Amino acid sequence: MTELLRYKALPNYELLPEGNERYWEKMREFFKGQPGFIPPMALGTAAIAINDNNDIVAAGVLQMVTYMGPIRIAEDYRNEVDFMTMKKILDGSFSAGKRGSLIIQGYIALTADERQAQLAEFCGMKRIKPIVLIQNFLDTDQIPVGG
């Protein structure tokens, strides 16, 4: 296949709002049935590859994700603090009446501390084995989640 692909960012400020919305909807269709979440266009940006028929043939989405962190309990209070109560307060942010545009799909917790991971599991979070890759644009070598 020697088709010349075109690459665009979405939203693209060279397009009218309707054009951006059409491409965003085409991208939603492109991902239909695939794992992942496509946020509303106002909360994400994307890079797409388009073929000669104006079909999206590849897409990558950059989006905000709600995550729990940082978590810290003072050493002297480790056996006193009821983390389950704290988590219930955070979980309340996801109730039907409080769902806002940034709180859409739940949240993740990132930690390099096994004890914190076990605490999150105890509170009902599910441990998965993802591949975590970090692109750090800060002027530091410090990784925000430890490790």
QUIUR-V894925 format. One record per residue. RES is the residue in three letters. NEAR is the number of other C-alpha atoms within 8 Angstrom. Layout:
RES:NEAR ; RES:NEAR
//
This chain:
MET:2 ; THR:3 ; GLU:6 ; LEU:6 ; LEU:8 ; ARG:7 ; TYR:8 ; LYS:9 ; ALA:9 ; LEU:11 ; PRO:9 ; ASN:8 ; TYR:5 ; GLU:4 ; LEU:8 ; LEU:7 ; PRO:6 ; GLU:7 ; GLY:8 ; ASN:12 ; GLU:9 ; ARG:8 ; TYR:9 ; TRP:11 ; GLU:8 ; LYS:9 ; MET:10 ; ARG:9 ; GLU:7 ; PHE:8 ; PHE:8 ; LYS:6 ; GLY:4 ; GLN:5 ; PRO:5 ; GLY:4 ; PHE:4 ; ILE:6 ; PRO:8 ; PRO:6 ; MET:9 ; ALA:5 ; LEU:10 ; GLY:11 ; THR:11 ; ALA:11 ; ALA:11 ; ILE:13 ; ALA:12 ; ILE:14 ; ASN:12 ; ASP:8 ; ASN:5 ; ASN:6 ; ASP:7 ; ILE:12 ; VAL:9 ; ALA:7 ; ALA:10 ; GLY:7 ; VAL:9 ; LEU:7 ; GLN:8 ; MET:7 ; VAL:7 ; THR:9 ; TYR:8 ; MET:9 ; GLY:6 ; PRO:5 ; ILE:6 ; ARG:4 ; ILE:7 ; ALA:6 ; GLU:5 ; ASP:5 ; TYR:8 ; ARG:8 ; ASN:5 ; GLU:5 ; VAL:7 ; ASP:6 ; PHE:7 ; MET:7 ; THR:7 ; MET:8 ; LYS:9 ; LYS:8 ; ILE:8 ; LEU:8 ; ASP:8 ; GLY:8 ; SER:9 ; PHE:11 ; SER:8 ; ALA:5 ; GLY:4 ; LYS:8 ; ARG:11 ; GLY:6 ; SER:6 ; LEU:9 ; ILE:10 ; ILE:8 ; GLN:4 ; GLY:7 ; TYR:8 ; ILE:8 ; ALA:8 ; LEU:8 ; THR:9 ; ALA:8 ; ASP:7 ; GLU:7 ; ARG:6 ; GLN:9 ; ALA:11 ; GLN:8 ; LEU:9 ; ALA:10 ; GLU:10 ; PHE:7 ; CYS:8 ; GLY:6 ; MET:7 ; LYS:5 ; ARG:6 ; ILE:4 ; LYS:4 ; PRO:4 ; ILE:4 ; VAL:4 ; LEU:4 ; ILE:4 ; GLN:4 ; ASN:5 ; PHE:4 ; LEU:5 ; ASP:4 ; THR:4 ; ASP:5 ; GLN:5 ; ILE:7 ; PRO:4 ; VAL:8 ; GLY:8 ; GLY:4
//
